[in-house]
Amino acid sequence: VARAVANEVRTASGGPAGVRALGLPIDDAPTSQVAMNLTHPDVTGIDDAFAVVEDAARKAGARVVATEIVGLVAEAHLPNPRAKAARLLVAPGRSIESAMRR
């Protein structure tokens, strides 16, 4: 399922601008992962990318159970704290700005 979802949401396959995606299996099958790089987060942000993945997963008969932000993100590009993408975060995302304040 993750590979089909990733294929659907990639820019190269007609998905939103600036989205690169891979579908990956993880150890506790039947769970899998859609890993994305958002190369133009000012055009397609985390919340928009999440919505596209959630919709594609729903069409494939799956659901999103968690989200994760790996690395640092500009504060302007963090997900809306009230949005579903933020509520499903495994751990809070860190911004570049908060890392520089340390």
C-alpha positions as CSV (number, residue, x, y, z in Angstrom):
1,V,0.0,0.0,0.0
2,A,2.7,2.5,0.9
3,R,4.4,2.1,-2.5
4,A,1.1,2.8,-4.3
5,V,0.4,5.8,-2.0
6,A,3.9,7.2,-2.5
7,N,3.6,6.8,-6.3
8,E,0.3,8.8,-6.2
9,V,1.6,11.7,-4.2
10,R,4.9,12.3,-6.0
11,T,5.2,15.4,-8.1
12,A,6.7,13.2,-10.9
13,S,3.4,11.2,-10.9
14,G,1.1,14.2,-10.9
15,G,1.1,14.9,-7.2
16,P,1.6,18.3,-5.6
17,A,4.6,20.4,-6.4
18,G,7.8,19.7,-4.5
19,V,6.9,16.2,-3.2
20,R,9.3,13.3,-3.4
21,A,8.0,10.1,-1.8
22,L,9.0,6.5,-1.2
23,G,6.8,3.7,0.1
24,L,8.7,1.5,2.6
25,P,7.8,-1.6,4.6
26,I,8.5,-1.6,8.3
27,D,9.0,-4.4,10.8
28,D,5.5,-4.7,12.3
29,A,3.6,-5.8,9.2
30,P,1.0,-4.9,7.9
31,T,2.2,-1.4,8.8
32,S,4.3,0.5,6.2
33,Q,5.6,4.0,5.8
34,V,5.4,6.8,3.2
35,A,8.6,8.8,3.5
36,M,8.6,12.2,1.9
37,N,10.9,15.1,1.1
38,L,9.2,18.4,0.6
39,T,11.5,20.3,-1.7
40,H,9.3,23.4,-1.9
41,P,7.5,23.6,1.5
42,D,6.4,27.2,0.7
43,V,4.3,25.6,-2.1
44,T,3.3,22.3,-0.6
45,G,3.6,22.3,3.2
46,I,3.4,19.5,5.7
47,D,-0.3,19.8,6.3
48,D,-1.1,19.7,2.5
49,A,1.3,16.8,1.9
50,F,-0.3,14.9,4.9
51,A,-3.8,15.5,3.4
52,V,-2.8,14.1,0.1
53,V,-1.2,11.0,1.7
54,E,-4.2,10.5,3.9
55,D,-6.6,10.7,1.0
56,A,-4.5,8.2,-1.1
57,A,-4.2,5.8,1.8
58,R,-8.0,6.0,2.4
59,K,-8.6,5.2,-1.3
60,A,-6.2,2.2,-0.9
61,G,-8.1,0.9,2.2
62,A,-5.5,2.0,4.7
63,R,-5.2,4.8,7.3
64,V,-2.5,7.0,8.6
65,V,-1.7,6.1,12.2
66,A,1.3,8.4,13.0
67,T,3.5,11.1,11.5
68,E,7.1,12.1,12.1
69,I,9.3,15.0,11.2
70,V,12.9,14.0,10.7
71,G,15.4,16.9,10.9
72,L,14.9,20.6,11.4
73,V,12.2,22.6,9.7
74,A,11.8,26.4,9.4
75,E,9.1,27.5,11.9
76,A,7.0,28.9,9.1
77,H,6.8,25.3,7.6
78,L,5.9,23.4,10.8
79,P,2.4,21.9,10.7
80,N,-0.5,23.7,12.2
81,P,-0.6,22.5,15.8
82,R,-4.4,22.0,15.6
83,A,-4.2,20.0,12.3
84,K,-4.3,16.2,12.2
85,A,-0.7,16.0,10.9
86,A,0.5,17.6,14.1
87,R,-1.8,15.6,16.4
88,L,-0.4,12.3,15.0
89,L,3.2,13.3,15.5
90,V,5.3,10.6,17.2
91,A,7.4,13.5,18.7
92,P,7.1,17.2,18.3
93,G,8.9,18.6,15.2
94,R,11.9,20.9,15.9
95,S,12.4,24.1,14.1
96,I,15.7,25.5,12.8
97,E,15.1,28.6,14.8
98,S,14.6,26.7,18.1
99,A,17.8,24.8,17.6
100,M,19.7,28.1,17.0
101,R,18.3,29.6,20.2
102,R,20.0,26.8,22.3
